[in-house]
Amino acid sequence: MPTNSTQPYSIIYRAGALGSSLMDSLDELVKEGRIPGLLADRIAEQFDRSYTGIVKRKVHNKTSIKGKLHQYNLCKDVWTFHVRDINFTAETRGDSKLKVTCPKVKVVASKNGGLGTAP
């Protein structure tokens, strides 16, 4: 499904479980001729707008990441970091902290202005 590179909302959420399932379902519906491709594109764009808005309104946790930077890349205002031996510390509501470790992580960070505004 082609995406419009000038859209103001982030499409990175399509790679998550919910976004991936939606994209697979839309592709299947288009292939079966049950919905037109333009409708599938509009649904995907609405998903992008809605998800971006929810993240901006609901996610307020502060997280610190410590690890060994293995590789990084900047392309079209999107940073991609490949980090090894990660230690995450998330401050949740109140004074509680959640600590998680893992062997490797890929972090994708978009320039704040590139995410657009919530509807």
N, C-alpha and C positions, 0 to 999 in steps of 0.2 A: 504494500500500500504506500504510494508516494506521500511524502510530507512536504509541507510548504516551509522552506527555510526562513521565511520572513515572519513567521508567526511569533507573537510576543510571549507565548507560554512555553514552558519546558516540556519536552517530550521524553525526558529521562525516566519518568515514572512508568512509561510503557514497558520498560525492561523488568519491572517488578512482577510478582506473581499475578496480581489483579490485572495489571495492564497487559501482560503477555496473554492471559486467558481471554481478555476482551479482544485483542488483536487477532488471535487465532479464530475466535468465534466469528468476528466480522469477515475475515478472509474466507472462511467456510461458507458463510451466507452469500457472499458475493459470487464465489465459484459455483454455488448451486443455483444462482439466479434468483434468490429469494429477496435480495435487496440490491439496489444499484450501488455502484462504487462511490458515487458522490455522497450518498447517505452514509455509507461506512466512514468516509473521510470526515463528515460533519460530526458523527458520533465520537470518533477518535479525538477530534479537536475539542469537543465539549468535555470529554474525559480529561484532557490536558488542562483545560481551564478550571474544572472543578477540583481536580487533585491538587493543582498548584495553589488554589485558594484555600483549601483545607489545610495544607501544610503551613501556609503563611499564618492562618488564624489559630491553629491548634497546637503546633509544635513550639514549645518554649524552653525545652531542656537545654542545659549547657553541657556540652560533651568535650572532653579533652582526649586527644589521641597521641600516644607516644609509641614510636617504633623506629625501625630502620627503613629509610626511604630507598627503595630499590630502583624505581623508574618513575619519571614524570613526563607529562606532555601538556601543551597548551594548543588548542585548536578551536578557532571561532569562539573565543571567550569562555571556553569550557576547559577546566583543568582536570586532568586524570592523574592520580597518584597510585602507584603500586607500592604498598608498604608491607614489610615483614616484621614478625615478632611484635605484634600489636598489643598494646594495653589501652583499653577504653575505660574512661571514668565518666559516668553520666551523673549529673546532679539532678535529682528528681524533685518534685514538690516537697517542701519541707527541707530538712537537713540530711535526708538519706542519700547515699551514694551507691551506685551500681558499678561494679568493676567486672570487666570481661577481658579475657585474653584470647588471642587466636594467632595461628601461624602466618597468615597472609590475608590482606584485604585490598580491594580496589575501591578508591574513593573518587567520586565524580563531583566536582564543584563548579557551579555555573555562576557567572557574574550576576549579582543581584538584579541589575537593571534588565537582564535578559529573560527574567521569569515572568514579566508582565504583572498586571494587577488583577486581583481577584474580582470577578464580576459582582 
